[in-house]
Amino acid sequence: MERSDGSTARIAGVRQVDAEVVRHMRAEIEGETDEVLTRQFGISYNTWCKVRSGNPIRRSVADRLEARIRPRCRVG
């Protein structure tokens, strides 16, 4: 995460989703509504906005999302 002075800081408890997972999600997404995102990936629209923008999300959510998506896309 970037600070106002341009330096980066790690915030405990949050992280970005792996870029390969995000690429797979973008390729497979069926729609950008809460209903579709919840059914397809188990996340909300607000979380999807953060993920697709490369912003960090709660570590537990990122871990769970990657565990759910990796088997589908054979990413590391």
VODOGU-154738 format. One line per field, with one value per residue: x, y, z of N, C-alpha, C, CB in turn. Coordinates in nm, 4 decimals. Glycine has a CB too. Layout:
BEGIN
n.x c(X / ...) .
n.y c(Y / ...) .
n.z c(Z / ...) .
ca.x c(X / ...) .
ca.y c(Y / ...) .
ca.z c(Z / ...) .
c.x c(X / ...) .
c.y c(Y / ...) .
c.z c(Z / ...) .
cb.x c(X / ...) .
cb.y c(Y / ...) .
cb.z c(Z / ...) .
//
This chain:
BEGIN
n.x c(0.0853 / 0.0533 / 0.1920 / 0.1210 / 0.3593 / 0.4784 / 0.6189 / 0.6130 / 0.4027 / 0.3454 / 0.0459 / -0.0749 / -0.2582 / -0.3787 / -0.3591 / -0.2600 / -0.4307 / -0.3022 / -0.1643 / -0.1965 / -0.4198 / -0.6106 / -0.6102 / -0.7174 / -0.9712 / -1.0763 / -1.0949 / -1.2855 / -1.5134 / -1.8625 / -2.0326 / -2.0686 / -2.2057 / -2.3305 / -2.4691 / -2.3835 / -2.1023 / -2.0797 / -2.1873 / -2.0130 / -1.7438 / -1.7460 / -1.7244 / -1.7903 / -1.9254 / -1.7880 / -1.5470 / -1.4534 / -1.4082 / -1.1850 / -1.0029 / -0.9754 / -0.8625 / -0.6174 / -0.5806 / -0.5225 / -0.6855 / -0.8608 / -0.6480 / -0.7388 / -0.9597 / -0.8388 / -0.6700 / -0.8611 / -1.0029 / -0.8015 / -0.7448 / -0.9815 / -0.9905 / -0.7453 / -0.7360 / -0.9020 / -0.7681 / -0.5184 / -0.2996 / 0.0089) .
n.y c(-0.1167 / 0.2245 / 0.5111 / 0.8592 / 0.9928 / 0.8560 / 0.6277 / 0.2732 / 0.0672 / -0.2092 / -0.3452 / -0.5010 / -0.8003 / -0.7630 / -0.8182 / -0.8412 / -1.0192 / -1.2987 / -1.2321 / -1.4061 / -1.5521 / -1.3491 / -1.2819 / -1.5177 / -1.5096 / -1.2782 / -1.3681 / -1.5682 / -1.4631 / -1.4267 / -1.2186 / -0.8903 / -0.8582 / -0.8571 / -1.0965 / -1.2793 / -1.2743 / -1.3672 / -1.6251 / -1.7378 / -1.6872 / -1.6466 / -1.3954 / -1.0444 / -0.7674 / -0.5308 / -0.6352 / -0.7575 / -0.5293 / -0.4196 / -0.6328 / -0.6567 / -0.4140 / -0.4354 / -0.3770 / -0.4271 / -0.6839 / -0.8275 / -1.0581 / -1.3185 / -1.3480 / -1.3256 / -1.5514 / -1.7595 / -1.7143 / -1.7560 / -2.0252 / -2.1369 / -2.0707 / -2.1443 / -2.4348 / -2.4456 / -2.3062 / -2.4014 / -2.2685 / -2.2110) .
n.z c(0.0000 / -0.0772 / 0.0719 / 0.1499 / 0.1107 / -0.0899 / -0.0278 / 0.0434 / 0.2453 / 0.4571 / 0.5548 / 0.8302 / 0.8103 / 0.5616 / 0.2052 / -0.1437 / -0.4039 / -0.5795 / -0.8979 / -1.1195 / -1.0458 / -1.0428 / -1.3162 / -1.4222 / -1.3038 / -1.4247 / -1.6869 / -1.6663 / -1.5490 / -1.5059 / -1.4731 / -1.3257 / -1.0707 / -0.7330 / -0.6806 / -0.8840 / -0.8488 / -0.5869 / -0.6114 / -0.8065 / -0.7241 / -0.4512 / -0.3352 / -0.2632 / -0.4571 / -0.3891 / -0.2892 / -0.5226 / -0.6816 / -0.5502 / -0.5811 / -0.8658 / -0.9186 / -0.8082 / -0.5458 / -0.1924 / 0.0016 / 0.2849 / 0.4419 / 0.5099 / 0.3416 / 0.0903 / 0.0988 / 0.1130 / -0.1254 / -0.3218 / -0.2700 / -0.3545 / -0.6269 / -0.7514 / -0.8063 / -1.0297 / -1.2297 / -1.2437 / -1.1275 / -0.9736) .
ca.x c(0.0000 / 0.1368 / 0.1663 / 0.1151 / 0.4948 / 0.5252 / 0.6789 / 0.5144 / 0.3910 / 0.2668 / -0.0571 / -0.1009 / -0.3915 / -0.4278 / -0.2633 / -0.3162 / -0.4547 / -0.2047 / -0.2000 / -0.2435 / -0.5565 / -0.6940 / -0.6236 / -0.8125 / -1.1038 / -1.1207 / -1.1286 / -1.3987 / -1.6240 / -1.9911 / -2.1032 / -2.0166 / -2.3087 / -2.3104 / -2.5231 / -2.2954 / -1.9699 / -2.0924 / -2.2050 / -1.8991 / -1.6158 / -1.7633 / -1.6867 / -1.8867 / -1.8875 / -1.6861 / -1.4210 / -1.4114 / -1.3517 / -1.0505 / -0.9197 / -0.9447 / -0.7794 / -0.4873 / -0.5748 / -0.5232 / -0.8074 / -0.8269 / -0.5649 / -0.8190 / -1.0426 / -0.7467 / -0.6289 / -0.9762 / -1.0307 / -0.6982 / -0.7642 / -1.0991 / -0.9684 / -0.6263 / -0.7625 / -0.9692 / -0.6805 / -0.3890 / -0.1976 / 0.0992) .
ca.y c(0.0000 / 0.3421 / 0.6223 / 0.9890 / 1.0362 / 0.7730 / 0.5035 / 0.1666 / 0.0134 / -0.3317 / -0.3360 / -0.6344 / -0.8532 / -0.7450 / -0.8447 / -0.8508 / -1.1527 / -1.3354 / -1.1784 / -1.5146 / -1.5826 / -1.2385 / -1.2979 / -1.6256 / -1.4606 / -1.1858 / -1.4463 / -1.6573 / -1.3957 / -1.4346 / -1.0919 / -0.8125 / -0.8255 / -0.9283 / -1.2322 / -1.3612 / -1.2845 / -1.4534 / -1.7625 / -1.7862 / -1.6763 / -1.6348 / -1.2614 / -0.9382 / -0.6722 / -0.4404 / -0.7087 / -0.7727 / -0.4005 / -0.4110 / -0.7375 / -0.6254 / -0.2931 / -0.4657 / -0.3287 / -0.5359 / -0.7227 / -0.9028 / -1.1763 / -1.4406 / -1.3537 / -1.3540 / -1.6921 / -1.8438 / -1.6947 / -1.8248 / -2.1697 / -2.1732 / -2.0468 / -2.2129 / -2.5652 / -2.4239 / -2.2469 / -2.4681 / -2.1687 / -2.2465) .
ca.z c(0.0000 / -0.0890 / 0.1642 / 0.0830 / 0.0754 / -0.1998 / 0.0197 / 0.0585 / 0.3806 / 0.4688 / 0.6572 / 0.8842 / 0.7886 / 0.4247 / 0.0976 / -0.2773 / -0.4582 / -0.6807 / -1.0292 / -1.2065 / -1.0034 / -1.0902 / -1.4618 / -1.4457 / -1.2664 / -1.5301 / -1.8060 / -1.6405 / -1.4814 / -1.5759 / -1.4528 / -1.2130 / -0.9722 / -0.6063 / -0.6915 / -0.9683 / -0.7858 / -0.4692 / -0.6587 / -0.8835 / -0.6544 / -0.3077 / -0.2898 / -0.2919 / -0.5623 / -0.3349 / -0.2857 / -0.6620 / -0.7258 / -0.4938 / -0.6421 / -1.0057 / -0.9202 / -0.7500 / -0.4081 / -0.0937 / 0.0720 / 0.4061 / 0.4158 / 0.5180 / 0.2217 / -0.0211 / 0.1116 / 0.0805 / -0.2667 / -0.3990 / -0.2519 / -0.4329 / -0.7701 / -0.8037 / -0.8710 / -1.1586 / -1.3311 / -1.2315 / -1.0944 / -0.8652) .
c.x c(0.0900 / 0.0934 / 0.1645 / 0.2531 / 0.5564 / 0.5908 / 0.5700 / 0.5160 / 0.3095 / 0.1678 / -0.0877 / -0.2436 / -0.4496 / -0.3174 / -0.3365 / -0.3392 / -0.3520 / -0.2531 / -0.2517 / -0.3877 / -0.6513 / -0.7147 / -0.7251 / -0.9549 / -1.1592 / -1.1672 / -1.2570 / -1.5227 / -1.7508 / -2.0719 / -2.0492 / -2.1289 / -2.2785 / -2.3532 / -2.4285 / -2.1603 / -1.9726 / -2.1045 / -2.0773 / -1.7692 / -1.6262 / -1.7190 / -1.7955 / -1.8363 / -1.7772 / -1.5496 / -1.3679 / -1.3490 / -1.2092 / -0.9567 / -0.8797 / -0.8590 / -0.6410 / -0.4709 / -0.5780 / -0.6618 / -0.7655 / -0.7539 / -0.6483 / -0.9068 / -0.9565 / -0.7029 / -0.7406 / -1.0091 / -0.9296 / -0.7124 / -0.8808 / -1.0707 / -0.8517 / -0.6541 / -0.8280 / -0.8731 / -0.5404 / -0.2744 / -0.1256 / 0.0338) .
c.y c(0.1231 / 0.4496 / 0.7525 / 1.0397 / 0.9502 / 0.6431 / 0.3976 / 0.1142 / -0.1146 / -0.3137 / -0.4777 / -0.6759 / -0.8306 / -0.7784 / -0.8464 / -0.9968 / -1.1759 / -1.2930 / -1.2863 / -1.5529 / -1.4744 / -1.2490 / -1.4078 / -1.5798 / -1.3677 / -1.2625 / -1.5269 / -1.5897 / -1.3965 / -1.3056 / -1.0217 / -0.7643 / -0.9047 / -1.0739 / -1.3245 / -1.3815 / -1.3746 / -1.5994 / -1.8182 / -1.7902 / -1.6679 / -1.5014 / -1.1615 / -0.8512 / -0.5792 / -0.5081 / -0.7254 / -0.6434 / -0.3827 / -0.5095 / -0.6977 / -0.4999 / -0.3159 / -0.4147 / -0.4463 / -0.5591 / -0.7979 / -1.0306 / -1.3043 / -1.4572 / -1.3879 / -1.5005 / -1.7857 / -1.8349 / -1.7697 / -1.9764 / -2.2198 / -2.1674 / -2.1280 / -2.3494 / -2.5518 / -2.3776 / -2.3067 / -2.3677 / -2.2161 / -2.2783) .
c.z c(0.0000 / 0.0098 / 0.0859 / 0.0426 / -0.0356 / -0.1570 / 0.0334 / 0.2014 / 0.3756 / 0.5825 / 0.7011 / 0.8535 / 0.6511 / 0.3255 / -0.0352 / -0.3138 / -0.5690 / -0.8195 / -1.1246 / -1.1723 / -1.0542 / -1.2413 / -1.4948 / -1.4134 / -1.3736 / -1.6543 / -1.7879 / -1.5848 / -1.5681 / -1.5631 / -1.3302 / -1.1225 / -0.8459 / -0.6180 / -0.7701 / -0.9012 / -0.6632 / -0.5113 / -0.7223 / -0.8041 / -0.5032 / -0.2508 / -0.3261 / -0.4072 / -0.5130 / -0.3291 / -0.4270 / -0.7136 / -0.6748 / -0.5621 / -0.7834 / -1.0193 / -0.8624 / -0.6083 / -0.3102 / -0.0355 / 0.1973 / 0.3692 / 0.4160 / 0.3942 / 0.1003 / -0.0185 / 0.0673 / -0.0691 / -0.3531 / -0.3877 / -0.3365 / -0.5829 / -0.8259 / -0.8660 / -1.0086 / -1.2676 / -1.3284 / -1.2132 / -0.9699 / -0.7404) .
cb.x c(-0.0971 / 0.1326 / 0.2735 / 0.0479 / 0.5843 / 0.6204 / 0.7525 / 0.5417 / 0.3258 / 0.3580 / -0.1859 / -0.0756 / -0.4812 / -0.4783 / -0.1888 / -0.2241 / -0.6028 / -0.1777 / -0.0797 / -0.1512 / -0.5653 / -0.6299 / -0.4862 / -0.7755 / -1.0982 / -1.0067 / -1.0140 / -1.3568 / -1.5846 / -2.0724 / -2.2548 / -1.9357 / -2.4530 / -2.3880 / -2.6611 / -2.2763 / -1.9191 / -2.2143 / -2.3196 / -1.8806 / -1.5436 / -1.6896 / -1.5516 / -1.9119 / -2.0099 / -1.7264 / -1.4390 / -1.5309 / -1.4394 / -1.0536 / -0.9944 / -1.0733 / -0.8476 / -0.3799 / -0.6918 / -0.4250 / -0.9017 / -0.9534 / -0.4530 / -0.9060 / -1.1163 / -0.6225 / -0.5885 / -1.0988 / -1.0296 / -0.5593 / -0.7887 / -1.2157 / -0.9434 / -0.5270 / -0.8518 / -1.0804 / -0.6721 / -0.3633 / -0.2603 / 0.1916) .
cb.y c(-0.0003 / 0.3958 / 0.6279 / 1.0905 / 1.0326 / 0.8498 / 0.5251 / 0.0523 / 0.1165 / -0.4563 / -0.2622 / -0.6381 / -0.7960 / -0.6002 / -0.9789 / -0.7832 / -1.1680 / -1.4867 / -1.1093 / -1.6379 / -1.5944 / -1.1022 / -1.3311 / -1.7490 / -1.3882 / -1.0883 / -1.5398 / -1.7625 / -1.2511 / -1.5513 / -1.1147 / -0.6930 / -0.8572 / -0.8598 / -1.2286 / -1.2960 / -1.1459 / -1.4120 / -1.7687 / -1.7007 / -1.5577 / -1.7430 / -1.2185 / -0.8517 / -0.5899 / -0.3922 / -0.8462 / -0.8133 / -0.2835 / -0.4372 / -0.8728 / -0.6080 / -0.1828 / -0.4088 / -0.2317 / -0.5056 / -0.8104 / -0.9352 / -1.1868 / -1.4389 / -1.2197 / -1.2612 / -1.7238 / -1.8023 / -1.5456 / -1.7816 / -2.2029 / -2.0811 / -1.8992 / -2.2298 / -2.6499 / -2.3217 / -2.0967 / -2.5546 / -2.0263 / -2.1424) .
cb.z c(0.1224 / -0.2313 / 0.2773 / 0.1730 / 0.1988 / -0.2818 / 0.1553 / -0.0412 / 0.4770 / 0.4929 / 0.6050 / 1.0361 / 0.8862 / 0.4025 / 0.1206 / -0.3801 / -0.5124 / -0.6768 / -1.0909 / -1.1939 / -0.8487 / -1.0539 / -1.5257 / -1.3616 / -1.1313 / -1.5676 / -1.8409 / -1.5470 / -1.4464 / -1.5221 / -1.4388 / -1.2634 / -1.0264 / -0.4932 / -0.7589 / -1.1064 / -0.7467 / -0.3843 / -0.7592 / -1.0042 / -0.7035 / -0.2404 / -0.3515 / -0.1657 / -0.6081 / -0.1951 / -0.2178 / -0.7506 / -0.6775 / -0.3429 / -0.6440 / -1.0846 / -0.8438 / -0.8351 / -0.3798 / 0.0187 / -0.0186 / 0.4882 / 0.5202 / 0.6442 / 0.2000 / -0.0143 / 0.2568 / 0.1650 / -0.3009 / -0.3520 / -0.1034 / -0.3983 / -0.7945 / -0.6940 / -0.7816 / -1.1425 / -1.3111 / -1.3548 / -1.0729 / -0.8409) .
//
